[in-house]
Amino acid sequence: MANHKHTKKAHKQDIVRRARNRSLRTRLRRSLKSLRSAIDQGNTDEARSAMSGTVSLIDKMSAKGVIHDNTAARYKSRLAKRFAAAS
């Protein structure tokens, strides 16, 4: 455990950030999973509405630094390809 005041504070901040990032990452994964399943099942209306929400969520996670910018671009590209192939 940390001995100095500023390292104790930094440790607390790390714990809070880790919890926030984990919940955001889980939310993103859930959204991706539901979109992929909608595409695979052929629900184009459901997939179209989920697509915009998921892409928006990917952009938010990238802006917050939860995922890397290139990872976000890769997710969006693969989802768009998958959606176009299913449509």
Backbone as CSV, one residue per row, in Angstrom:
resi,resn,N_x,N_y,N_z,CA_x,CA_y,CA_z,C_x,C_y,C_z
1,MET,0.847,-1.188,0.000,0.000,0.000,0.000,0.882,1.238,0.000
2,ALA,0.355,2.319,-0.533,1.085,3.577,-0.641,1.328,4.197,0.729
3,ASN,2.423,4.910,0.841,2.781,5.555,2.103,2.549,7.059,2.084
4,HIS,2.682,7.683,0.939,2.543,9.135,0.846,1.099,9.506,0.536
5,LYS,0.775,10.731,0.945,-0.585,11.212,0.772,-1.000,11.217,-0.705
6,HIS,-0.114,11.722,-1.562,-0.466,11.835,-2.973,-0.550,10.465,-3.659
7,THR,0.220,9.499,-3.186,0.121,8.164,-3.785,-1.135,7.436,-3.309
8,LYS,-1.567,7.747,-2.074,-2.826,7.173,-1.591,-3.992,7.713,-2.413
9,LYS,-3.958,9.024,-2.684,-5.003,9.649,-3.493,-4.990,9.076,-4.919
10,ALA,-3.803,8.920,-5.478,-3.682,8.373,-6.831,-4.235,6.949,-6.887
11,HIS,-3.981,6.186,-5.844,-4.489,4.816,-5.776,-6.016,4.802,-5.749
12,LYS,-6.600,5.707,-4.950,-8.066,5.811,-4.886,-8.640,6.180,-6.256
13,GLN,-7.972,7.132,-6.916,-8.421,7.563,-8.241,-8.352,6.412,-9.243
14,ASP,-7.290,5.623,-9.156,-7.130,4.463,-10.043,-8.274,3.473,-9.863
15,ILE,-8.654,3.245,-8.617,-9.739,2.301,-8.326,-11.053,2.800,-8.932
16,VAL,-11.336,4.091,-8.771,-12.562,4.678,-9.304,-12.568,4.606,-10.828
17,ARG,-11.435,4.972,-11.438,-11.338,4.956,-12.903,-11.465,3.548,-13.448
18,ARG,-10.859,2.595,-12.757,-10.916,1.206,-13.209,-12.361,0.700,-13.205
19,ALA,-13.088,1.027,-12.130,-14.488,0.608,-12.035,-15.321,1.254,-13.141
20,ARG,-15.093,2.540,-13.394,-15.835,3.242,-14.436,-15.516,2.658,-15.811
21,ASN,-14.232,2.436,-16.086,-13.844,1.891,-17.381,-14.392,0.484,-17.595
22,ARG,-14.402,-0.310,-16.532,-14.924,-1.673,-16.648,-16.407,-1.659,-16.986
23,SER,-17.166,-0.784,-16.323,-18.603,-0.729,-16.597,-18.865,-0.218,-18.008
24,LEU,-18.090,0.766,-18.452,-18.257,1.294,-19.804,-17.894,0.244,-20.848
25,ARG,-16.817,-0.492,-20.603,-16.381,-1.521,-21.539,-17.414,-2.650,-21.615
26,THR,-18.007,-2.990,-20.480,-19.046,-4.016,-20.447,-20.268,-3.556,-21.233
27,ARG,-20.632,-2.291,-21.059,-21.762,-1.727,-21.792,-21.521,-1.782,-23.297
28,LEU,-20.283,-1.469,-23.701,-19.919,-1.515,-25.111,-19.996,-2.941,-25.645
29,ARG,-19.469,-3.893,-24.892,-19.486,-5.288,-25.328,-20.909,-5.813,-25.465
30,ARG,-21.779,-5.446,-24.532,-23.181,-5.857,-24.602,-23.847,-5.309,-25.861
31,SER,-23.567,-4.052,-26.151,-24.138,-3.412,-27.330,-23.648,-4.088,-28.606
32,LEU,-22.358,-4.376,-28.662,-21.788,-5.059,-29.825,-22.402,-6.442,-30.009
33,LYS,-22.561,-7.150,-28.909,-23.112,-8.498,-28.954,-24.553,-8.481,-29.458
34,SER,-25.360,-7.541,-28.966,-26.759,-7.484,-29.390,-26.867,-7.096,-30.864
35,LEU,-25.992,-6.182,-31.314,-26.007,-5.788,-32.721,-25.602,-6.953,-33.614
36,ARG,-24.553,-7.653,-33.235,-24.100,-8.798,-34.026,-25.169,-9.885,-34.107
37,SER,-25.846,-10.138,-32.995,-26.887,-11.165,-33.011,-28.064,-10.727,-33.875
38,ALA,-28.400,-9.443,-33.858,-29.493,-8.931,-34.692,-29.138,-9.071,-36.173
39,ILE,-27.886,-8.797,-36.508,-27.437,-8.927,-37.893,-27.467,-10.395,-38.313
40,ASP,-26.970,-11.270,-37.454,-26.918,-12.695,-37.771,-28.303,-13.303,-37.929
41,GLN,-29.264,-12.818,-37.140,-30.628,-13.343,-37.217,-31.416,-12.751,-38.379
42,GLY,-30.876,-11.702,-38.996,-31.544,-11.091,-40.145,-32.584,-10.051,-39.786
43,ASN,-32.586,-9.555,-38.578,-33.513,-8.484,-38.163,-32.942,-7.140,-38.627
44,THR,-33.231,-6.768,-39.869,-32.605,-5.561,-40.424,-33.081,-4.284,-39.737
45,ASP,-34.374,-4.225,-39.375,-34.892,-3.015,-38.709,-34.252,-2.841,-37.339
46,GLU,-34.199,-3.930,-36.598,-33.577,-3.895,-35.276,-32.081,-3.592,-35.392
47,ALA,-31.442,-4.198,-36.383,-30.003,-3.994,-36.581,-29.710,-2.552,-36.982
48,ARG,-30.581,-1.966,-37.814,-30.353,-0.587,-38.262,-30.407,0.384,-37.085
49,SER,-31.380,0.188,-36.207,-31.490,1.084,-35.050,-30.360,0.836,-34.056
50,ALA,-29.976,-0.429,-33.891,-28.883,-0.753,-32.978,-27.543,-0.276,-33.522
51,MET,-27.434,-0.234,-34.843,-26.178,0.176,-35.482,-25.814,1.610,-35.113
52,SER,-26.780,2.516,-35.219,-26.485,3.927,-34.924,-26.128,4.106,-33.452
53,GLY,-26.847,3.420,-32.573,-26.551,3.517,-31.144,-25.197,2.939,-30.792
54,THR,-24.853,1.827,-31.425,-23.579,1.176,-31.138,-22.412,2.002,-31.662
55,VAL,-22.554,2.547,-32.866,-21.487,3.377,-33.429,-21.278,4.616,-32.561
56,SER,-22.366,5.187,-32.090,-22.273,6.344,-31.199,-21.550,5.975,-29.902
57,LEU,-21.889,4.809,-29.371,-21.254,4.335,-28.137,-19.761,4.076,-28.353
58,ILE,-19.415,3.507,-29.496,-18.005,3.255,-29.824,-17.241,4.577,-29.854
59,ASP,-17.839,5.595,-30.484,-17.191,6.911,-30.557,-17.001,7.511,-29.164
60,LYS,-18.011,7.356,-28.307,-17.905,7.882,-26.944,-16.785,7.191,-26.161
61,MET,-16.717,5.862,-26.295,-15.684,5.100,-25.580,-14.296,5.485,-26.070
62,SER,-14.181,5.746,-27.357,-12.908,6.170,-27.927,-12.522,7.555,-27.407
63,ALA,-13.497,8.449,-27.343,-13.239,9.816,-26.863,-12.834,9.821,-25.393
64,LYS,-13.434,8.920,-24.612,-13.112,8.853,-23.184,-11.799,8.121,-22.913
65,GLY,-11.276,7.441,-23.935,-10.019,6.722,-23.765,-10.201,5.314,-23.228
66,VAL,-11.434,4.805,-23.241,-11.690,3.453,-22.765,-11.140,2.450,-23.779
67,ILE,-11.320,2.774,-25.074,-10.712,1.959,-26.127,-9.865,2.868,-27.014
68,HIS,-8.918,2.292,-27.705,-8.021,3.044,-28.578,-8.780,3.496,-29.825
69,ASP,-8.320,4.593,-30.426,-8.980,5.138,-31.612,-8.992,4.136,-32.762
70,ASN,-7.884,3.435,-32.965,-7.822,2.456,-34.048,-8.750,1.270,-33.779
71,THR,-8.885,0.902,-32.523,-9.805,-0.180,-32.153,-11.234,0.233,-32.486
72,ALA,-11.573,1.472,-32.192,-12.904,1.991,-32.493,-13.151,1.957,-33.997
73,ALA,-12.170,2.389,-34.768,-12.304,2.395,-36.226,-12.472,0.974,-36.755
74,ARG,-11.728,0.044,-36.188,-11.814,-1.356,-36.613,-13.194,-1.939,-36.303
75,TYR,-13.715,-1.660,-35.108,-15.052,-2.129,-34.737,-16.100,-1.606,-35.722
76,LYS,-16.061,-0.294,-35.980,-17.048,0.324,-36.854,-16.958,-0.225,-38.273
77,SER,-15.749,-0.407,-38.750,-15.543,-0.928,-40.098,-16.095,-2.340,-40.232
78,ARG,-15.782,-3.184,-39.287,-16.227,-4.581,-39.336,-17.748,-4.683,-39.197
79,LEU,-18.316,-3.844,-38.338,-19.772,-3.856,-38.173,-20.469,-3.388,-39.455
80,ALA,-19.933,-2.338,-40.073,-20.524,-1.818,-41.315,-20.456,-2.866,-42.411
81,LYS,-19.325,-3.553,-42.508,-19.162,-4.613,-43.501,-20.163,-5.735,-43.282
82,ARG,-20.285,-6.132,-42.030,-21.190,-7.230,-41.657,-22.646,-6.841,-41.939
83,PHE,-22.990,-5.590,-41.619,-24.342,-5.102,-41.827,-24.671,-5.041,-43.322
84,ALA,-23.711,-4.551,-44.119,-23.918,-4.451,-45.567,-24.079,-5.822,-46.201
85,ALA,-23.306,-6.788,-45.723,-23.392,-8.143,-46.272,-24.740,-8.792,-45.943
86,ALA,-25.273,-8.481,-44.760,-26.543,-9.062,-44.338,-27.734,-8.392,-45.015
87,SER,-27.586,-7.130,-45.381,-28.709,-6.368,-45.973,-28.947,-6.755,-47.415
